[in-house]
Amino acid sequence: MSLKGRINELANKHRKLDETIHEEQKRPSADALRLKRLKREKLHIKEELQLLKAS
């Protein structure tokens, strides 16, 4: 996979995670553990995106 393709794939995954996080936060009984896991994964993807864009 090309670098641009990988960046696009990660950007899409980052956006989907953001949507999932917002949907979970809207729920009256949001699962705090799930939110933490989703946010950690989103942050990891963001860091990887920054590294790829810098190279």
N, C-alpha and C positions, 0 to 999 in steps of 0.2 A: 504494500500500500504506500502511496506517495505521502510525503509530509503534509501536503495540503489536504489530502483525503483524511488523514489521521486527525488533523486539526478540526476539520468539519465534523467528523464523527464525534469527537470529544465535545465540541461546542453544542451539538444536538443533544448529547447525553446530559450535559450541564443544564441546558434549558429544560429538558424533561424532568430532571431532578428538582429544579426550581419550582416547576408547576406542581409536582407531587408534594413538595414541602408546603407550598401555599394551601393546597387542598387539605392536607393533614392538619394544618394550623386552624383551618376554618371549622373543623369538627369540634363539637362541644367537649368530647372526651379524647382529645388528641393524645396519641401514644408518645410520651416523652422519649422513650428509648428508641423508637423508630425514627423520630425527628432527629435525634442526636446522630444516629447512624447515617441517615440521609444527608445531613449537613456535613458530616465528616467526609463522606464520599464526594459530595459536591466540591468541597475544598480541595481534596486530592486532585480532582479533575482540573480545577482551576489552576493549581500549581503546575500540573503537567502541561496544560495549555500555554502558560507563560513561558515555560522552558522551551517548548517547541517553537513558539513564535520568536523567541530570542535567538534561536539557532538559524 
